């Protein structure tokens, strides 16, 4: 299985992460205060954003082994196999068991969880650059840089200085999770931003198509669909639904209902709990009444999330700032009600901080990196880390609800 990062790397990671965050805070304060939008400022921001990422591009992904599953899926597809039907552990020959790619699989028992458009991207990378980590990371980096450019365009269309892009371009979460670990979320984020841009321009069907494409890379963007719906819901629904259907339809004849791969098992697994916030407290309380606290907590969380999404659908969003507010409601609800929150799960919300710089989310987008310590500390220490991670977020969130209107 994928090895736990060595102590010396974790220390280096923490130091570099905090240094980059400190630099981000200082530079963002200057940029937001001056509101400069000239070519020199933008060039400086983009130049350093690229430099930060290029420094990490050749480094091995030591915080997460997900990228090795991308490469494995591409190998299976290239050989004519189906990663939705087979898991790495199904290949039990001695040659496979000793293959470094197999040894880096963190869930060799699990079939893939990645949707069709992500699978297509994996296969293209293998066809172009072989089974190389740096090639796969380069694709994710390309998606990340595309997000920066789209975000700049979105900022300008909203009448905001494009220099605000610094809040994403220099954010350590984006730098380390994309250039360092190569997470596929970097390919979904450009489509989420395109959906917002299309919605802002009244191109509802195009917004639905973009959101559907994002869901074909990483499933969670489908949770944003209720935030986009309002009076203009039918073109958006049709665009999103048709895109998702076209993505899955070619695979259905040979795959059937197993098209979701490991996802149903992942959602039903009582041991899939990592870095929960409020749901950790719910599990503790339910454990006093039931022998299956994770099971009941998970269904309580899903019911509450569904209720929030229904509430959002029933409300109107007439302008982009209102849409962004709805997106933050989805992000907050999903974050508080999930049983598993890895740091890269928050990548998609970071670009929106450039538009609405919410203190609670700026804090959590950095503090979530503390969860990497969970792998090497005692359970009692994990509770303290969780408090440090989530309590300031909740306090800042409540303070913002009472005192701040997004600008």
C-alpha positions as CSV (number, residue, x, y, z in Angstrom):
1,X,0.0,0.0,0.0
2,X,1.0,3.6,-0.4
3,X,3.5,4.5,2.3
4,X,2.9,7.0,5.0
5,X,5.1,10.1,4.5
6,X,8.3,10.1,6.4
7,X,8.7,12.4,9.4
8,X,11.3,14.6,7.7
9,X,9.0,15.2,4.7
10,X,6.1,16.1,6.9
11,X,8.2,18.7,8.7
12,X,9.4,20.1,5.4
13,X,5.8,20.1,4.1
14,X,4.5,22.0,7.1
15,X,7.3,24.6,6.9
16,X,6.8,25.2,3.2
17,X,3.0,25.2,3.5
18,X,3.1,27.8,6.3
19,X,5.7,30.0,4.5
20,X,3.6,30.0,1.3
21,X,0.5,30.8,3.2
22,X,2.2,33.7,5.0
23,X,3.4,35.0,1.7
24,X,-0.1,34.6,0.3
25,X,-1.7,36.6,3.2
26,X,0.8,39.5,2.9
27,X,0.6,39.6,-0.9
28,X,-3.2,39.3,-0.9
29,X,-3.6,42.1,1.6
30,X,-1.6,44.4,-0.7
31,X,-3.4,43.3,-3.9
32,X,-6.9,43.6,-2.4
33,X,-6.0,46.9,-0.8
34,X,-4.6,48.5,-3.9
35,X,-7.0,46.8,-6.4
36,X,-4.2,47.1,-9.1
37,X,-5.0,45.3,-12.3
38,X,-2.1,46.3,-14.5
39,X,0.0,43.9,-16.7
40,X,3.1,44.1,-14.3
41,X,1.0,43.0,-11.3
42,X,-0.7,40.2,-13.2
43,X,2.6,39.1,-14.7
44,X,4.2,38.9,-11.2
45,X,1.3,36.9,-9.8
46,X,1.2,34.4,-12.7
47,X,5.0,34.1,-12.9
48,X,5.3,33.1,-9.2
49,X,2.2,30.9,-9.5
50,X,3.9,28.9,-12.3
51,X,7.3,28.9,-10.4
52,X,5.7,27.5,-7.3
53,X,4.1,24.7,-9.3
54,X,7.2,23.9,-11.4
55,X,9.3,23.5,-8.3
56,X,7.0,20.6,-7.1
57,X,6.2,19.1,-10.5
58,X,9.2,16.7,-10.5
59,X,8.9,15.7,-6.8
60,X,7.3,12.3,-6.0
61,X,3.7,12.5,-4.6
62,X,4.3,11.6,-1.0
63,X,1.1,12.9,0.6
64,X,-1.3,10.9,-1.5
65,X,-1.1,7.9,-3.8
66,X,-4.2,8.6,-5.8
67,X,-2.2,9.4,-8.9
68,X,-1.0,5.8,-9.1
69,X,-4.6,4.7,-9.5
70,X,-5.0,7.1,-12.4
71,X,-2.0,5.4,-14.1
72,X,-3.3,1.9,-13.2
73,X,-6.7,2.7,-14.7
74,X,-5.0,4.0,-17.9
75,X,-3.1,0.7,-18.1
76,X,-6.2,-1.4,-17.8
77,X,-8.0,0.7,-20.4
78,X,-5.1,0.5,-22.8
79,X,-5.1,-3.3,-22.4
80,X,-8.8,-3.5,-23.3
81,X,-9.9,-4.1,-19.7
82,X,-12.6,-2.3,-17.7
83,X,-11.5,-0.6,-14.4
84,X,-15.1,-0.5,-13.3
85,X,-15.3,-4.3,-13.3
86,X,-11.8,-5.2,-11.9
87,X,-9.7,-4.2,-9.0
88,X,-5.9,-4.3,-8.9
89,X,-6.0,-7.2,-6.5
90,X,-7.8,-9.3,-9.1
91,X,-4.5,-9.5,-11.0
92,X,-2.8,-12.1,-8.8
93,X,0.2,-13.1,-10.9
94,X,3.6,-12.7,-9.3
95,X,4.7,-10.2,-11.9
96,X,1.8,-7.9,-11.1
97,X,2.2,-8.3,-7.3
98,X,5.9,-7.2,-7.6
99,X,5.1,-4.3,-10.0
100,X,5.9,-0.9,-8.4
101,X,2.7,0.5,-9.8
102,X,0.7,-2.2,-8.0
103,X,2.6,-1.8,-4.8
104,X,1.6,1.9,-4.7
105,X,-2.1,1.2,-4.9
106,X,-3.7,2.4,-1.6
107,X,-6.9,0.4,-2.2
108,X,-5.9,-2.6,-4.3
109,X,-9.2,-4.4,-3.4
110,X,-11.3,-1.5,-4.8
111,X,-12.6,-1.0,-8.3
112,X,-12.1,2.5,-9.7
113,X,-14.2,5.4,-8.5
114,X,-13.3,7.9,-11.2
115,X,-16.0,8.8,-13.9
116,X,-15.6,8.4,-17.7
117,X,-14.2,11.8,-18.6
118,X,-11.4,11.3,-16.0
119,X,-10.7,7.9,-17.4
120,X,-10.4,9.3,-20.9
121,X,-7.9,11.9,-19.6
122,X,-5.9,9.2,-17.9
123,X,-5.7,7.1,-21.1
124,X,-4.7,10.1,-23.2
125,X,-1.8,10.9,-20.8
126,X,-0.6,7.3,-21.0
127,X,-0.8,7.3,-24.8
128,X,1.2,10.6,-25.0
129,X,3.7,10.2,-22.1
130,X,3.6,6.6,-20.9
131,X,3.1,5.5,-17.3
132,X,5.0,8.3,-15.8
133,X,4.0,10.2,-12.7
134,X,5.4,13.5,-13.9
135,X,3.3,13.2,-17.1
136,X,0.1,12.6,-15.2
137,X,1.0,15.5,-12.9
138,X,1.6,17.7,-15.9
139,X,-1.9,17.2,-17.1
140,X,-3.3,18.2,-13.7
141,X,-1.1,21.2,-13.7
142,X,-2.4,22.2,-17.1
143,X,-6.0,22.0,-15.7
144,X,-4.9,24.1,-12.7
145,X,-3.4,26.8,-14.8
146,X,-6.5,26.8,-17.0
147,X,-8.5,27.4,-13.8
148,X,-6.4,30.4,-13.1
149,X,-7.0,31.9,-16.5
150,X,-10.8,31.2,-16.4
151,X,-10.9,32.7,-12.9
152,X,-9.2,35.9,-14.2
153,X,-11.8,36.1,-16.9
154,X,-14.6,35.6,-14.4
155,X,-13.3,38.3,-12.1
156,X,-13.2,40.8,-15.0
157,X,-16.7,39.9,-16.0
158,X,-17.9,40.6,-12.4
159,X,-16.2,44.0,-12.4
160,X,-13.4,42.8,-10.0
161,X,-9.7,43.3,-10.4
162,X,-8.1,40.3,-12.0
163,X,-5.2,40.5,-9.6
164,X,-7.5,38.9,-7.0
165,X,-6.7,35.6,-8.7
166,X,-3.7,35.6,-6.3
167,X,-5.9,34.1,-3.6
168,X,-6.1,30.9,-5.7
169,X,-2.9,31.1,-7.8
170,X,-0.6,31.3,-4.7
171,X,-2.8,29.2,-2.3
172,X,-0.7,26.4,-0.8
173,X,-3.5,24.0,-1.0
174,X,-3.7,24.4,-4.8
175,X,0.1,24.3,-5.2
176,X,0.7,21.2,-3.1
177,X,-2.4,19.2,-3.9
178,X,-2.1,19.7,-7.7
179,X,1.6,20.1,-8.5
180,X,2.7,18.0,-5.5
181,X,0.1,15.2,-5.5
182,X,-1.5,15.6,-8.9
183,X,-5.1,15.2,-7.9
184,X,-7.7,14.9,-10.7
185,X,-9.8,17.6,-9.0
186,X,-7.7,20.0,-11.0
187,X,-9.4,18.9,-14.2
188,X,-12.9,19.4,-12.7
189,X,-12.4,22.9,-11.4
190,X,-12.1,24.6,-14.8
191,X,-15.5,23.2,-15.7
192,X,-17.0,24.4,-12.5
193,X,-15.7,27.9,-13.2
194,X,-17.0,27.7,-16.8
195,X,-20.4,26.8,-15.4
196,X,-20.4,29.9,-13.3
197,X,-19.2,32.1,-16.2
198,X,-21.9,30.7,-18.5
199,X,-24.6,31.1,-15.9
200,X,-23.5,34.7,-15.3
201,X,-23.9,35.4,-19.1
202,X,-27.3,33.7,-19.3
203,X,-26.1,30.7,-21.2
204,X,-28.0,28.2,-19.1
205,X,-27.6,25.1,-21.3
206,X,-23.9,25.7,-21.5
207,X,-23.7,26.1,-17.8
208,X,-25.4,22.7,-17.4
209,X,-23.0,21.1,-19.9
210,X,-20.0,22.5,-18.0
211,X,-21.3,21.3,-14.7
212,X,-22.1,17.9,-16.2
213,X,-18.5,17.7,-17.6
214,X,-17.1,18.5,-14.1
215,X,-19.2,15.6,-12.6
216,X,-17.8,13.3,-15.3
217,X,-14.3,14.0,-13.8
218,X,-15.1,14.0,-10.1
219,X,-18.6,13.1,-9.0
220,X,-19.1,15.7,-6.3
221,X,-19.8,18.7,-8.6
222,X,-23.3,17.3,-9.2
223,X,-24.1,18.6,-5.6
224,X,-23.8,22.1,-7.0
225,X,-26.6,21.6,-9.5
226,X,-29.3,22.9,-7.0
227,X,-27.3,26.1,-6.5
228,X,-27.5,26.9,-10.2
229,X,-31.2,26.2,-10.5
230,X,-33.7,29.0,-10.4
231,X,-36.2,30.3,-12.9
232,X,-34.0,29.1,-15.7
233,X,-33.8,25.5,-14.5
234,X,-34.9,23.4,-17.5
235,X,-32.1,24.3,-20.0
236,X,-29.6,23.9,-17.3
237,X,-31.0,20.5,-16.1
238,X,-31.2,19.2,-19.7
239,X,-27.6,20.3,-20.5
240,X,-26.3,18.7,-17.3
241,X,-28.3,15.5,-17.6
242,X,-27.5,15.1,-21.3
243,X,-23.8,15.5,-20.7
244,X,-23.7,13.0,-17.9
245,X,-25.8,10.5,-19.9
246,X,-23.6,10.9,-23.0
247,X,-20.5,10.3,-20.8
248,X,-21.8,7.1,-19.2
249,X,-23.9,5.7,-22.1
250,X,-21.1,4.2,-24.2
251,X,-19.9,2.2,-21.1
252,X,-23.3,0.8,-20.0
253,X,-23.5,-2.1,-22.4
254,X,-20.4,-3.7,-21.1
255,X,-20.5,-2.5,-17.5
256,X,-24.2,-2.3,-16.5
257,X,-25.0,-1.2,-13.0
258,X,-21.4,-1.5,-11.9
259,X,-20.6,1.7,-13.8
260,X,-20.2,3.5,-10.4
261,X,-17.3,1.2,-9.6
262,X,-16.2,1.4,-5.9
263,X,-18.5,4.4,-5.1
264,X,-21.5,2.4,-3.5
265,X,-19.1,0.4,-1.4
266,X,-17.2,3.5,-0.4
267,X,-20.4,5.2,0.8
268,X,-21.5,2.1,2.7
269,X,-18.2,1.3,4.3
270,X,-18.5,2.0,8.1
271,X,-14.7,2.4,8.3
272,X,-14.5,5.2,5.7
273,X,-14.2,8.0,8.3
274,X,-11.5,10.5,8.1
275,X,-11.2,14.0,9.5
276,X,-15.0,14.6,10.2
277,X,-16.1,17.9,11.7
278,X,-19.6,18.0,13.2
279,X,-20.2,14.4,12.1
280,X,-17.4,13.2,14.4
281,X,-19.4,14.6,17.3
282,X,-22.5,13.0,15.9
283,X,-20.8,9.6,15.8
284,X,-19.6,10.0,19.4
285,X,-23.1,10.9,20.6
286,X,-24.8,8.1,18.6
287,X,-22.3,5.6,19.8
288,X,-24.0,6.0,23.3
289,X,-27.2,4.7,21.8
290,X,-26.3,2.3,19.0
291,X,-23.6,-0.2,18.1
292,X,-23.5,1.1,14.5
293,X,-22.9,4.8,15.0
294,X,-21.2,5.4,11.7
295,X,-24.1,3.9,9.8
296,X,-26.7,6.1,11.5
297,X,-24.5,9.2,11.4
298,X,-23.9,8.8,7.7
299,X,-27.6,8.5,6.9
300,X,-28.3,11.5,9.2
301,X,-25.7,13.5,7.3
302,X,-27.1,12.5,3.9
303,X,-30.7,13.4,5.0
304,X,-29.6,16.8,6.3
305,X,-27.6,17.5,3.1
306,X,-30.5,16.5,0.9
307,X,-32.8,18.8,2.9
308,X,-30.3,21.7,2.4
309,X,-30.2,21.0,-1.4
310,X,-34.0,21.0,-1.6
311,X,-34.1,24.3,0.4
312,X,-31.7,25.8,-2.1
313,X,-33.6,24.7,-5.1
314,X,-36.7,26.5,-3.8
315,X,-34.9,29.8,-3.5
316,X,-34.0,32.1,-6.4
317,X,-30.6,33.4,-7.4
318,X,-30.8,36.4,-9.6
319,X,-27.2,37.5,-9.8
320,X,-23.7,36.0,-9.7
321,X,-23.1,37.1,-6.1
322,X,-26.3,35.3,-5.0
323,X,-25.1,32.2,-6.9
324,X,-21.8,32.3,-5.1
325,X,-23.6,32.6,-1.8
326,X,-25.6,29.4,-2.7
327,X,-22.4,27.6,-3.7
328,X,-20.8,28.5,-0.3
329,X,-24.0,27.1,1.4
330,X,-23.5,23.8,-0.5
331,X,-19.8,23.8,0.4
332,X,-20.4,24.5,4.1
333,X,-23.2,21.9,4.4
334,X,-21.2,19.2,2.6
335,X,-18.1,19.9,4.7
336,X,-19.9,19.8,8.0
337,X,-22.0,16.7,7.2
338,X,-19.4,14.5,5.5
339,X,-17.6,11.7,7.3
340,X,-14.5,12.0,5.2
341,X,-12.7,15.2,4.4
342,X,-9.3,14.9,2.8
343,X,-7.5,18.2,2.1
344,X,-7.9,18.1,-1.6
345,X,-11.7,17.8,-1.2
346,X,-11.7,21.6,-0.6
347,X,-9.7,22.5,-3.7
348,X,-12.8,23.4,-5.7
349,X,-14.0,26.1,-3.3
350,X,-10.7,28.0,-3.2
351,X,-11.1,29.8,-6.5
352,X,-14.4,31.4,-5.3
353,X,-12.5,33.0,-2.4
354,X,-11.0,35.3,-4.9
355,X,-14.5,36.6,-5.6
356,X,-15.9,36.4,-2.1
357,X,-12.9,36.2,0.4
358,X,-14.7,34.7,3.3
359,X,-12.4,34.5,6.4
360,X,-13.9,31.2,7.7
361,X,-13.1,29.5,4.4
362,X,-9.7,31.0,4.0
363,X,-8.9,29.6,7.4
364,X,-10.3,26.1,6.8
365,X,-8.6,25.9,3.3
366,X,-5.3,26.1,5.1
367,X,-6.1,24.4,8.4
368,X,-7.4,21.3,6.6
369,X,-3.7,20.4,5.9
370,X,-3.4,19.6,9.6
371,X,-5.4,16.4,8.9
372,X,-2.2,14.9,7.3
373,X,-1.0,14.4,10.9
374,X,-3.8,12.0,11.6
375,X,-1.9,9.2,10.0
376,X,0.9,9.3,12.6
377,X,-0.6,10.6,15.9
378,X,-2.7,8.9,18.6
379,X,-6.5,9.1,18.5
380,X,-6.5,11.5,21.5
381,X,-4.2,13.9,19.6
382,X,-6.5,13.7,16.5
383,X,-9.3,15.2,18.6
384,X,-7.1,18.2,19.5
385,X,-6.1,18.6,15.9
386,X,-9.7,18.4,14.8
387,X,-10.7,21.1,17.3
388,X,-7.9,23.3,16.1
389,X,-9.0,22.7,12.5
390,X,-12.8,23.2,12.8
391,X,-13.5,25.3,15.9
392,X,-12.0,28.6,14.5
393,X,-13.8,27.8,11.2
394,X,-17.2,27.5,12.9
395,X,-16.6,30.6,15.0
396,X,-15.5,32.7,12.0
397,X,-18.4,31.3,10.0
398,X,-20.9,32.3,12.7
399,X,-19.3,35.7,13.0
400,X,-19.6,36.2,9.2
401,X,-23.2,35.3,9.2
402,X,-23.9,37.9,11.8
403,X,-21.7,40.7,10.6
404,X,-20.5,40.4,7.0
405,X,-22.3,40.7,3.7
406,X,-20.3,39.2,0.7
407,X,-19.0,41.9,-1.6
